[in-house]
Amino acid sequence: MIMQTPKTNLLLTSLCLVIYLLYYPGINGPFVFDDLTNITQNSLVQLDQVTLSNIYTSANSGNAGPLKRPIPMLSFALNYYFSGGYIASAFKTTNVLIHCINAILVFILCQQLFKQRASTTNQAIDSSTTLWLAGGICLVWALHPINLTSVLYIVQRMTSLSTLFSLSCIIFYLAARNRCLHKQFSWRTTGLFLASITSLVLALFSKENAVLIPLIILLIEWVLYSNERPWRHFNNLPKQKQLVTWSAIIILCFFALLWAIDYASGGFNSRPFTMLERVLTESRVLCFYISLILIPRINGFGLFHDDIALSTSLFAPWTTITSIVFIVSLLAIAFYYRKKNPLFSLGIGWFFIGHLLESTFFSLEIAHEHRNNLPSIGIILAAISLIPSSKLSYKKVISGFILVTLILGSTTWLRAKQWGNYQSLAYYEAEHHPNSPAIQALLSNAANQAGDIDVATKAIKKAMELKPDETAYAMHYQNILAIYGKTIPAELQQETLRRITTNRLTPSTHLALNQIVNCLKKEPCAPLKGNYLEWINAIIERYPNTAAYWHMRGKAHRAMNNDLNALNDFQKASNLDKRFLHPLFEMVDILLLRRQIPQAEEVVIWIEKANEKTTFRRDAEIKKLKNLLNKIKNP
């Protein structure tokens, strides 16, 4: 698949070294945002023994996506096990290593594509030119700052692992395909096809958007293998059969699209935008991504892009219609030049296929840079394919490599340095995106940790103003005031309750409720006990059949030393969801503290029965609990 030469080895080794040096300033940065819910607050990731049962439990402990993404979840658990805990530098070093592997795979893939282009267009291209062109794409992609969040944002290992296995899938497929072209079908060819399918499955279990890889492979077949089997046979079919075949494909795609839209529509109940608004906005977002890839500017990048205004119609804002015209024009140009410059067409198609799930009608957040980890390869490929290979020279190539390294590398290094600690990340992000409510909340939290109450309160108030439909910010504002011993205004409590009763309960609100209820038993959060109870009562009134809210109220009662009320709430939570074990463990803990041993033993029996039905078994914790009961009974 790739010729191993001293020049190639030196190029790739040097590239990996440069990648590590660029990302080194951010290696010791903290876990942030989704890292917390998926990793540090996920007890099932805390692998203490490498057994099949523990591995299965850890791998299936995720809640992101319909497939739960077991491959990255297992990698987080192994990171925890081998590093001896939640050591952020160990997790991030693993991400850097994955990025280095991906860079090598980009290089291998591009060599395959350039060689096949030479075969398709009958243009002679020497191995040295192929090496430099593939190396140029690899270098730009590897050092590009748009990929930083796929590396230093630990949870986005889901994205980088999906990229790794997706690239592997395409590389294995092309290797097998080329062997078939040269009539070298053998067991090795079969093995390559099987390796491609296996890689696709692993990519899917890393992140679901890998389902688009077959479309990219079809695009490669159409652009680079149009004169080869099976396309040649299809072109020789009678027009009537071709028409029937294309009609069947179009009808199948139409019904698949209808199903996908119906599936996606339910998710908009918890979003502040409609499906149409998201689709229109994504046209501008895609153009924004392209501009960041082609003209990287440090103030354009960010952890969040929730400061992007929604498109409410084709002309509001007016850039919506211009973005749509640009995208349609770009696709038309790519189609027109598919024979003259197939790699340009492939690159443009690759980019838009890569965004079909995350940048269309699914109810995801509007924009995130990590979504470009795989699609950005397409734009870079298209741009470099425009360079006339006949005009390349050794001096020009080396000068270009140095220039790219300086421009992209310096931006990535600066961003990595900003990610080096929580405070610098928050302050720089707020400087670049002052109208992002999520970034203002980040700044507030960072200032709170640094003991700067003025900045903390100012930032969280601004977040509340920027996003009046988010309840979590009002909760965090009260939490900050409580921690610093400040009086919580009655008006703020009323505003918080108003938001609870009128707003959607977002994932951020759930996270805030969990964080604050865990803090109630500590002295700084004690002033929030009464207010929190009002919050959760209002939420239960809206959603009386949600076990998680009864569990939270039970924890609030427990923090207020109302053990009887806590036991009742935990019992209610367990009744609502028989697979929800947390309330039962809370009940046992209360009963043990009250020395009600028989009752505690009865609840342990309930836990064992529920554990048989739950998705995430907690055998080790149950065993420890039973051992503790035995020690209490037989001191």
C-alpha positions in Angstrom: 0.0 0.0 0.0 3.0 2.3 0.6 6.6 2.1 -0.4 8.9 2.2 2.7 11.8 4.4 1.8 14.3 6.3 4.0 12.8 9.6 2.7 9.3 8.5 3.6 10.3 7.2 7.0 12.1 10.5 7.7 9.2 12.6 6.6 6.6 10.7 8.7 8.9 10.5 11.8 9.6 14.2 11.6 5.9 15.0 11.2 5.0 13.0 14.3 7.7 14.8 16.3 6.4 18.2 15.1 2.8 17.2 16.0 3.9 16.3 19.5 5.9 19.5 20.0 3.0 21.6 18.8 0.5 20.0 21.1 2.8 19.7 24.1 1.8 23.0 25.7 -1.8 21.7 26.0 -1.0 18.2 27.2 -1.5 19.1 30.9 -4.7 21.0 30.3 -7.9 20.0 32.2 -10.9 17.8 31.5 -13.6 20.2 30.2 -17.4 20.1 29.5 -18.4 16.7 27.9 -15.2 15.2 29.3 -16.8 15.4 32.7 -20.1 13.6 32.0 -18.6 11.0 29.7 -15.3 10.3 31.5 -14.6 11.8 35.0 -18.2 11.5 36.3 -18.7 8.1 34.7 -17.8 5.6 37.5 -18.0 2.7 35.0 -14.9 4.1 33.2 -12.9 3.6 36.4 -11.4 0.2 35.4 -9.6 -1.4 38.4 -9.2 -4.9 37.0 -8.8 -6.0 33.4 -11.5 -8.7 33.1 -13.9 -9.5 30.3 -16.8 -8.4 32.5 -15.2 -5.1 33.4 -14.1 -4.4 29.8 -17.6 -5.1 28.6 -19.1 -2.8 31.2 -16.7 0.0 30.5 -17.1 -0.2 26.8 -20.9 0.0 27.1 -20.9 2.8 29.6 -21.4 5.6 27.1 -24.6 7.5 26.3 -23.5 9.4 23.2 -25.2 8.2 20.0 -27.4 5.2 19.4 -24.5 2.8 19.3 -23.0 4.1 22.7 -19.5 4.4 21.0 -17.9 1.4 22.9 -14.4 1.7 21.2 -13.5 5.2 22.6 -15.3 4.4 25.9 -13.1 1.3 26.3 -10.0 3.4 25.5 -10.9 5.9 28.2 -11.2 3.0 30.7 -7.8 1.6 29.7 -6.3 5.1 30.0 -7.7 5.3 33.5 -6.3 1.8 34.4 -2.8 2.2 33.0 -2.3 5.9 34.2 -3.7 5.1 37.7 -6.6 7.5 37.6 -7.9 10.5 35.8 -4.5 11.9 34.7 -5.4 14.4 31.9 -1.9 14.4 30.4 -2.1 10.6 29.9 -5.5 10.9 28.1 -4.3 13.7 25.9 -1.0 12.0 25.0 -3.1 9.1 23.8 -5.1 11.5 21.7 -1.9 13.0 20.2 -0.7 9.5 19.3 -4.0 8.8 17.6 -3.6 12.0 15.6 -0.1 11.0 14.5 -1.4 7.6 13.3 -4.2 9.4 11.4 -1.6 11.7 9.8 0.3 8.7 8.5 -3.0 7.2 7.2 -3.8 10.4 5.4 -0.4 10.2 3.7 -0.9 6.6 2.7 -4.4 7.3 1.3 -3.2 10.3 -0.7 -0.4 8.3 -2.3 -3.1 5.8 -3.4 -5.3 8.5 -4.7 -2.5 10.3 -6.7 -1.4 7.0 -8.2 -4.9 6.1 -9.3 -5.5 9.6 -10.7 -2.4 9.2 -12.9 -3.8 5.9 -14.1 -7.3 7.4 -14.8 -6.1 10.5 -16.6 -3.1 8.8 -18.3 -0.8 11.4 -16.9 2.6 10.2 -15.9 3.6 11.2 -12.4 6.9 10.1 -10.8 7.1 8.6 -7.3 8.9 11.7 -5.9 6.1 14.0 -7.0 3.5 11.7 -5.5 5.5 11.6 -2.3 5.6 15.4 -2.1 2.0 16.0 -2.9 0.8 13.3 -0.5 3.2 14.7 2.1 1.8 18.2 1.5 -1.8 17.2 2.2 -0.7 15.1 5.2 1.3 18.1 6.6 -1.5 20.6 6.2 -4.1 18.3 7.7 -1.9 17.2 10.6 -0.8 20.7 11.7 -4.1 22.5 10.9 -5.6 24.2 14.0 -9.1 23.1 13.0 -8.2 19.7 14.3 -7.1 20.9 17.7 -10.4 20.1 19.5 -10.2 16.5 18.1 -7.0 16.2 20.0 -7.0 18.3 23.2 -10.7 18.0 23.9 -10.4 14.5 25.3 -13.9 13.2 24.7 -13.4 14.0 21.0 -11.3 10.9 20.8 -14.6 9.5 19.6 -14.1 11.6 16.4 -10.4 10.9 16.0 -10.8 7.1 16.4 -13.7 7.2 13.9 -11.3 9.0 11.5 -8.6 6.4 12.2 -10.8 3.4 11.3 -12.6 5.3 8.5 -9.3 6.0 6.8 -8.2 2.4 7.4 -11.4 1.2 5.8 -10.8 3.3 2.6 -7.1 2.4 2.4 -7.8 -1.4 2.7 -10.6 -1.1 0.2 -8.4 0.7 -2.4 -5.6 -1.8 -1.9 -7.9 -4.7 -2.5 -9.6 -2.8 -5.4 -6.3 -2.2 -7.1 -5.2 -5.8 -6.8 -8.5 -6.8 -8.5 -7.7 -4.4 -11.3 -4.4 -6.2 -11.9 -6.1 -9.6 -11.8 -4.3 -10.4 -8.6 -7.4 -11.8 -6.8 -6.2 -14.1 -4.0 -6.7 -14.8 -0.3 -4.7 -11.7 0.4 -7.2 -9.6 -1.6 -10.1 -11.3 0.3 -8.2 -10.4 3.5 -7.9 -6.8 2.5 -11.7 -6.6 1.8 -12.4 -8.2 5.2 -10.0 -5.7 6.9 -11.9 -2.9 5.2 -15.3 -4.1 6.5 -13.8 -4.7 10.0 -12.4 -1.2 10.0 -15.8 0.2 9.0 -17.5 -1.6 11.9 -14.9 -0.3 14.3 -15.4 3.2 12.9 -19.2 2.9 13.4 -18.7 1.9 17.0 -16.4 4.9 17.5 -18.8 7.4 16.1 -21.9 6.9 14.0 -21.1 9.3 11.2 -18.8 6.6 9.8 -21.9 5.3 8.1 -21.1 7.8 5.4 -17.8 6.1 4.5 -19.5 3.8 1.9 -20.7 7.0 0.2 -17.1 8.3 0.0 -15.9 4.9 -1.4 -18.7 5.1 -4.0 -17.6 8.7 -4.9 -14.0 7.4 -5.3 -15.2 4.6 -7.5 -17.2 7.1 -9.6 -14.4 9.6 -10.0 -11.3 7.5 -10.2 -12.5 4.1 -11.4 -15.2 5.2 -14.0 -13.6 3.2 -16.8 -13.0 0.1 -14.7 -15.4 -2.7 -13.7 -18.1 -2.7 -12.5 -18.9 0.8 -13.8 -17.9 -0.1 -17.4 -20.4 -2.9 -17.5 -23.1 -0.6 -16.2 -22.4 1.9 -18.9 -22.8 -0.8 -21.5 -26.3 -1.7 -20.3 -29.3 -0.8 -22.4 -30.6 2.7 -21.6 -33.9 1.2 -20.3 -32.1 -0.9 -17.7 -29.9 2.0 -16.7 -33.0 4.1 -16.2 -34.7 1.4 -14.1 -31.5 1.0 -11.9 -31.1 4.8 -11.4 -34.9 5.1 -10.6 -34.6 2.3 -8.0 -31.6 4.0 -6.4 -33.4 7.4 -6.3 -36.5 6.0 -4.8 -34.5 4.1 -2.2 -32.6 7.3 -1.3 -35.8 9.3 -1.1 -37.5 6.9 1.3 -34.2 6.7 3.4 -34.2 10.5 3.5 -37.8 10.6 4.7 -37.1 8.0 7.4 -34.0 10.0 8.5 -36.0 13.2 8.7 -38.7 11.6 10.7 -36.1 10.0 13.0 -34.4 13.4 13.5 -37.5 15.5 14.0 -38.1 14.3 17.6 -34.8 15.7 18.8 -35.9 19.3 18.1 -38.2 19.3 21.1 -35.2 20.1 23.3 -33.6 22.6 20.9 -34.1 26.4 20.6 -34.3 26.1 16.8 -36.5 24.2 14.3 -35.3 21.7 11.7 -35.7 24.3 8.9 -33.7 26.9 10.8 -30.9 24.4 11.4 -30.7 23.4 7.8 -30.6 27.0 6.6 -28.0 27.9 9.2 -25.8 25.0 8.3 -25.3 26.4 4.8 -23.5 29.4 6.4 -21.7 27.1 8.9 -20.3 25.0 6.0 -19.0 28.1 4.3 -17.5 29.1 7.7 -15.8 25.8 8.0 -14.3 26.1 4.5 -13.0 29.6 5.3 -11.4 28.4 8.5 -9.7 25.5 6.6 -8.4 27.7 3.7 -7.7 30.8 5.8 -7.0 29.7 9.4 -7.2 32.7 11.8 -6.9 32.2 15.5 -9.8 34.4 16.5 -12.1 32.4 14.3 -11.5 29.1 16.2 -13.2 28.2 19.4 -14.5 25.5 21.7 -18.1 26.6 21.0 -19.7 28.5 18.2 -23.1 29.2 19.8 -22.7 32.8 18.9 -23.6 32.0 15.3 -27.0 33.7 14.5 -29.7 31.4 13.3 -31.0 31.6 9.8 -34.8 32.1 10.0 -35.3 32.4 6.3 -33.3 32.5 3.0 -32.7 36.2 3.5 -32.4 36.5 7.2 -29.5 37.0 7.4 -28.8 37.6 3.7 -25.7 35.5 3.8 -27.9 32.4 3.9 -28.9 32.6 0.3 -25.3 33.6 -0.8 -24.0 30.6 1.1 -26.4 28.2 -0.6 -25.5 29.7 -4.0 -21.8 29.2 -3.2 -22.3 25.6 -2.1 -24.4 24.7 -5.2 -21.8 26.5 -7.5 -18.9 24.6 -5.9 -20.6 21.3 -6.3 -21.4 22.2 -10.0 -17.8 23.1 -10.6 -16.7 19.9 -9.0 -19.0 17.9 -11.2 -17.9 19.7 -14.4 -14.2 19.1 -13.8 -14.6 15.5 -12.6 -12.6 14.2 -15.6 -10.1 17.0 -16.0 -9.2 17.1 -12.3 -10.8 14.1 -10.5 -9.1 14.8 -7.2 -10.6 18.3 -7.0 -14.0 16.8 -7.5 -13.3 14.0 -5.0 -12.1 16.5 -2.4 -15.2 18.7 -2.7 -17.5 15.7 -2.6 -15.6 14.2 0.3 -16.1 17.4 2.4 -19.9 17.6 1.8 -20.5 13.9 2.2 -18.5 14.1 5.5 -21.0 16.7 6.8 -24.2 14.9 5.7 -25.1 13.9 9.2 -23.8 16.5 11.5 -24.4 19.6 9.3 -27.9 18.9 8.0 -31.2 18.2 9.6 -30.2 16.3 12.7 -30.9 18.0 16.0 -27.3 18.6 17.0 -25.7 21.8 18.2 -25.1 24.3 15.3 -21.4 24.1 14.9 -18.3 22.4 16.3 -14.8 22.3 14.7 -14.1 18.6 15.5 -16.8 17.7 12.9 -14.2 18.7 10.3 -11.6 16.1 11.4 -12.3 13.8 8.4 -14.2 16.2 6.0 -11.3 18.7 6.1 -9.1 16.2 4.2 -11.4 16.8 1.2 -10.9 20.6 1.1 -7.2 20.2 1.5 -7.0 17.5 -1.2 -9.1 19.7 -3.6 -6.8 22.8 -2.9 -3.6 20.9 -3.4 -4.9 19.1 -6.5 -5.0 22.6 -8.2 -1.2 22.8 -8.0 0.3 21.9 -11.4 2.6 18.9 -10.6 4.8 19.8 -13.6 5.8 23.0 -12.0 6.9 21.5 -8.7 10.6 21.5 -7.8 12.5 20.4 -4.8 13.1 24.0 -3.6 9.5 25.0 -4.0 8.3 21.9 -2.1 10.6 22.5 0.8 9.8 26.2 0.9 6.1 25.4 0.9 6.5 22.8 3.7 8.4 25.4 5.8 5.8 28.1 5.1 2.9 25.7 6.0 4.6 24.6 9.1 5.2 28.1 10.3 1.7 29.4 9.5 -0.4 26.4 10.6 2.0 25.2 13.3 2.3 28.6 15.0 -1.5 28.9 15.2 -1.9 25.4 16.5 0.9 25.9 19.1 -0.8 29.1 20.3 -4.1 27.4 20.7 -2.5 24.5 22.4 -0.8 26.9 24.9 -4.2 28.5 25.6 -5.6 25.0 26.4 -2.7 24.5 28.8 -4.9 25.4 31.9 -8.5 26.1 32.6 -8.1 29.8 33.2 -6.2 30.6 30.1 -8.6 28.6 28.0 -11.6 30.5 29.4 -10.0 34.0 29.1 -8.8 33.5 25.5 -12.1 31.9 24.4 -14.0 34.8 25.9 -11.8 37.3 24.2 -12.4 35.6 20.8 -16.1 34.9 21.3 -17.5 37.5 23.7 -21.1 36.8 22.6 -21.0 33.1 23.2 -23.1 32.2 26.3 -21.4 28.9 26.7 -18.0 30.7 26.7 -19.2 33.3 29.2 -20.3 30.4 31.5 -16.9 28.9 31.0 -15.2 32.2 32.0 -17.5 32.5 35.0 -16.5 29.0 36.2 -12.8 29.7 35.6 -13.0 33.0 37.5 -14.9 31.3 40.3 -12.1 28.8 40.7 -9.5 31.6 40.7 -11.4 33.4 43.4 -12.4 36.4 41.2 -16.1 36.8 42.1 -16.5 40.1 40.2 -15.5 38.5 36.8 -17.4 35.3 37.7 -20.7 37.1 38.4 -20.3 39.5 35.5 -19.7 36.6 33.1 -22.6 34.4 34.3 -25.0 37.4 34.2 -23.9 38.0 30.6 -24.5 34.4 29.8 -28.0 34.7 31.2 -28.7 37.7 29.1 -27.3 36.2 25.9 -29.3 33.0 26.3 -32.6 33.6 28.2 -33.8 30.1 27.3 -31.1 28.3 29.2 -31.9 27.6 32.9 -28.5 26.3 33.9 -26.9 29.8 33.9 -29.4 31.1 36.6 -28.6 28.0 38.7 -24.9 28.6 38.4 -25.3 32.2 39.3 -27.0 31.3 42.5 -24.3 28.7 43.2 -21.5 31.3 42.9 -23.3 33.7 45.2 -23.8 30.9 47.8 -20.1 29.9 47.6 -18.9 33.4 48.3 -21.5 33.9 51.1 -23.4 36.5 49.2 -27.2 37.0 49.5 -29.2 35.4 46.8 -31.8 37.9 45.7 -35.4 36.8 45.7 -35.7 38.1 42.2 -33.0 35.7 41.0 -34.8 32.8 42.6 -38.0 33.8 40.9 -36.2 34.1 37.5 -34.7 30.7 38.0 -38.1 29.2 38.7 -39.6 31.0 35.8 -37.0 29.5 33.5 -37.6 26.1 34.9 -41.3 26.2 34.2 -41.1 27.7 30.7 -37.8 26.6 29.2 -36.7 23.2 27.8 -34.6 21.2 30.2 -31.3 21.0 28.3 -28.3 18.7 29.0 -26.6 21.7 30.6 -29.5 22.1 33.0 -29.3 18.4 34.0 -25.6 18.8 34.5 -26.1 21.9 36.7 -28.7 20.1 38.8 -26.4 17.2 39.3 -23.4 19.3 40.2 -25.3 21.5 42.7 -27.1 18.6 44.4 -23.7 16.9 45.0 -22.5 20.2 46.5 -25.5 20.7 48.9 -23.9 18.5 51.6 -20.9 20.8 51.7 -20.8 24.0 53.8 -20.4 26.5 50.9 -23.5 25.3 49.1 -25.7 25.0 52.3 -27.6 28.3 51.5 -28.9 26.7 48.3 -30.7 23.8 50.0 -34.1 25.5 50.2 -33.9 27.0 46.7 -32.7 23.8 45.2 -35.7 22.0 46.7 -38.0 24.5 45.0 -36.3 23.9 41.7 -36.6 20.2 41.8 -40.2 20.3 43.0 -41.1 22.5 40.0 -39.3 20.1 37.7 -41.1 17.1 39.1 -44.4 18.9 38.7 -43.6 19.1 35.0 -42.1 15.6 34.6 -43.5 13.5 37.4 -42.5 10.2 35.8 -38.8 10.8 35.3 -36.8 8.7 37.8 -33.7 11.0 37.7 -35.5 14.0 39.1 -36.9 11.9 42.1 -33.3 10.7 42.6 -32.0 14.3 42.7 -34.8 15.3 45.1 -33.9 12.4 47.4 -30.2 13.6 47.4 -31.4 17.1 48.3 -33.5 15.8 51.2 -30.6 13.8 52.3 -28.3 16.9 52.3 -31.0 18.5 54.5 -30.9 15.5 56.9 -34.5 14.5 56.0 -33.7 10.8 55.7 -37.3 9.6 55.7 -38.2 11.9 52.7 -35.0 10.9 51.0 -35.8 7.2 51.3 -39.3 7.8 49.9 -37.9 9.7 46.9 -35.3 7.0 46.2 -38.0 4.3 46.4 -40.1 6.3 44.0 -37.1 6.7 41.6 -36.5 2.9 41.7 -40.1 2.2 41.1 -40.2 4.4 38.0 -37.1 2.8 36.5 -36.3 -0.7 37.7 -32.9 -0.6 36.0 -31.8 2.6 37.8 -29.5 1.3 40.6 -28.2 4.6 42.0 -31.3 5.3 44.2 -31.1 1.8 45.7 -27.4 2.3 46.6 -28.4 5.6 48.3 -31.1 3.8 50.3 -28.6 1.1 51.5 -26.2 3.9 52.6 -28.8 5.6 54.7 -30.0 2.4 56.3 -26.5 1.4 57.2 -25.8 4.7 58.8 -29.0 4.3 60.8 -28.0 0.8 61.7 -31.1 -0.7 60.1 -29.3 -3.8 59.0 -32.3 -6.1 58.1 -33.8 -3.4 55.9 -30.4 -2.7 54.3 -30.1 -6.5 53.5 -33.5 -6.4 51.9 -32.6 -3.5 49.6 -29.4 -5.3 48.6 -31.6 -8.2 47.4 -33.5 -5.6 45.3 -30.2 -4.3 43.9 -29.1 -7.8 42.9 -32.4 -8.4 41.1 -32.3 -5.1 39.3 -28.6 -5.7 38.4 -29.7 -8.7 36.4 -31.8 -6.5 34.1 -29.6 -3.4 33.9 -27.4 -2.5 31.0 -24.4 -1.6 33.1 -23.9 -4.3 35.7 -22.4 -3.2 39.0 -21.2 -6.6 40.3 -18.1 -5.3 41.9 -19.9 -2.7 43.9 -22.6 -5.2 45.1 -19.8 -7.6 46.2 -18.2 -4.8 48.2 -21.6 -3.9 49.8 -22.3 -7.5 50.8 -18.8 -7.8 52.3 -19.4 -4.6 54.3 -22.7 -6.0 55.6 -21.0 -9.2 56.7 -18.4 -7.2 58.6 -21.1 -5.2 60.3 -23.0 -8.4 61.3 -19.9 -10.3 62.2 -17.3 -7.8 63.6 
